[in-house]
């Protein structure tokens, strides 16, 4: 049974992406959500999540 498709503009998607990034920050010292989305595109260590445009 396939999973239901949730639109990317659903607020739950952004909340889940931020929570996942915070977990990555705490566990592996990855950049926080704010560090990824607030940095200038040319200075980002890697492309931000596709959810950063929401």
FINU-789969 format. One record per residue: residue in one letter; chain; x, y, z of N, C-alpha, C, O in turn. Coordinates in steps of 0.05 Angstrom, whole numbers, always signed. Example, Ala and Ser with C-alpha at 12.3 -4.5 7.8 and 13.67 -1.06 7.14 Angstrom:
# residues 2
{a,A,{+264,-114,+156},{+246,-90,+156},{+264,-66,+156},{+285,-66,+169}}
{s,A,{+257,-45,+142},{+273,-21,+143},{+258,+1,+157},{+268,+23,+161}}
END
This chain:
# residues 54
{x,A,{+17,-24,+0},{+0,+0,+0},{+18,+25,+0},{+34,+28,+18}}
{x,A,{+15,+42,-20},{+32,+66,-22},{+25,+87,+0},{+2,+88,+9}}
{x,A,{+44,+102,+8},{+39,+123,+27},{+24,+146,+14},{+27,+151,-10}}
{x,A,{+7,+160,+29},{-7,+183,+17},{+13,+205,+10},{+32,+209,+24}}
{x,A,{+7,+219,-11},{+23,+242,-20},{+15,+267,-5},{-8,+275,-6}}
{x,A,{+34,+279,+9},{+28,+304,+24},{+40,+327,+9},{+64,+326,+1}}
{x,A,{+25,+348,+3},{+36,+370,-12},{+59,+384,+3},{+58,+385,+28}}
{x,A,{+79,+393,-12},{+102,+406,+0},{+95,+431,+15},{+111,+440,+32}}
{x,A,{+73,+444,+9},{+66,+469,+23},{+50,+463,+49},{+41,+482,+62}}
{x,A,{+47,+438,+56},{+34,+431,+81},{+52,+439,+104},{+76,+433,+103}}
{x,A,{+43,+453,+125},{+60,+462,+146},{+74,+440,+161},{+95,+444,+173}}
{x,A,{+62,+416,+160},{+75,+393,+174},{+101,+385,+160},{+119,+376,+174}}
{x,A,{+103,+390,+134},{+128,+383,+120},{+151,+401,+129},{+172,+391,+135}}
{x,A,{+146,+427,+132},{+166,+445,+141},{+174,+439,+170},{+198,+439,+177}}
{x,A,{+154,+433,+187},{+160,+427,+215},{+177,+402,+217},{+195,+400,+233}}
{x,A,{+171,+382,+201},{+186,+357,+201},{+215,+361,+191},{+234,+351,+202}}
{x,A,{+218,+377,+170},{+244,+383,+160},{+262,+398,+180},{+285,+392,+183}}
{x,A,{+250,+417,+194},{+265,+432,+215},{+272,+414,+238},{+295,+415,+248}}
{x,A,{+254,+396,+246},{+260,+378,+268},{+282,+358,+260},{+299,+352,+276}}
{x,A,{+281,+348,+235},{+302,+330,+226},{+329,+343,+225},{+349,+331,+233}}
{x,A,{+330,+369,+216},{+355,+383,+215},{+366,+389,+243},{+390,+388,+247}}
{x,A,{+348,+395,+262},{+357,+399,+290},{+369,+374,+301},{+389,+375,+315}}
{x,A,{+356,+351,+296},{+367,+326,+305},{+394,+320,+293},{+413,+311,+307}}
{x,A,{+398,+326,+267},{+424,+323,+254},{+444,+342,+266},{+468,+335,+269}}
{x,A,{+436,+366,+274},{+454,+385,+286},{+464,+375,+313},{+487,+377,+320}}
{x,A,{+445,+365,+329},{+452,+356,+356},{+469,+330,+355},{+486,+326,+372}}
{x,A,{+463,+312,+336},{+476,+286,+336},{+502,+286,+320},{+520,+271,+327}}
{x,A,{+503,+302,+299},{+527,+300,+281},{+539,+327,+275},{+557,+330,+258}}
{x,A,{+531,+347,+290},{+541,+374,+287},{+538,+386,+259},{+554,+402,+250}}
{x,A,{+516,+378,+246},{+510,+390,+220},{+499,+418,+225},{+491,+424,+248}}
{x,A,{+498,+435,+204},{+487,+462,+208},{+458,+461,+216},{+443,+442,+209}}
{x,A,{+449,+481,+231},{+421,+482,+239},{+405,+491,+215},{+416,+499,+194}}
{x,A,{+378,+490,+217},{+360,+498,+196},{+366,+528,+189},{+367,+535,+166}}
{x,A,{+369,+544,+210},{+373,+573,+206},{+400,+578,+192},{+401,+595,+174}}
{x,A,{+420,+563,+199},{+446,+566,+186},{+445,+558,+156},{+459,+570,+140}}
{x,A,{+429,+538,+150},{+426,+530,+122},{+409,+550,+106},{+417,+556,+83}}
{x,A,{+388,+559,+117},{+370,+576,+101},{+377,+605,+102},{+368,+620,+84}}
{x,A,{+392,+615,+121},{+399,+643,+123},{+425,+650,+109},{+430,+673,+103}}
{x,A,{+442,+630,+104},{+467,+635,+90},{+463,+643,+61},{+444,+633,+49}}
{x,A,{+480,+659,+51},{+479,+666,+22},{+484,+640,+6},{+500,+623,+15}}
{x,A,{+470,+636,-16},{+473,+611,-31},{+502,+604,-38},{+509,+581,-39}}
{x,A,{+518,+624,-43},{+546,+618,-51},{+563,+609,-27},{+585,+598,-31}}
{x,A,{+554,+614,-2},{+570,+606,+21},{+560,+581,+35},{+571,+573,+55}}
{x,A,{+539,+570,+25},{+528,+545,+38},{+547,+522,+33},{+558,+519,+11}}
{x,A,{+551,+505,+53},{+569,+482,+49},{+558,+462,+30},{+573,+447,+17}}
{x,A,{+532,+461,+27},{+519,+443,+8},{+491,+454,+4},{+481,+470,+20}}
{x,A,{+477,+446,-17},{+450,+457,-22},{+431,+453,+1},{+430,+432,+13}}
{x,A,{+416,+474,+7},{+396,+472,+28},{+373,+453,+19},{+370,+447,-5}}
{x,A,{+357,+445,+38},{+335,+428,+33},{+315,+441,+13},{+313,+466,+14}}
{x,A,{+301,+426,-3},{+282,+438,-21},{+259,+452,-6},{+244,+468,-17}}
{x,A,{+257,+446,+20},{+235,+458,+36},{+242,+486,+44},{+225,+501,+54}}
{x,A,{+267,+495,+41},{+276,+521,+50},{+262,+544,+36},{+262,+566,+46}}
{x,A,{+250,+539,+13},{+235,+559,-2},{+207,+564,+7},{+193,+581,-3}}
{x,A,{+198,+548,+26},{+170,+551,+35},{+167,+573,+55},{+145,+579,+64}}
END
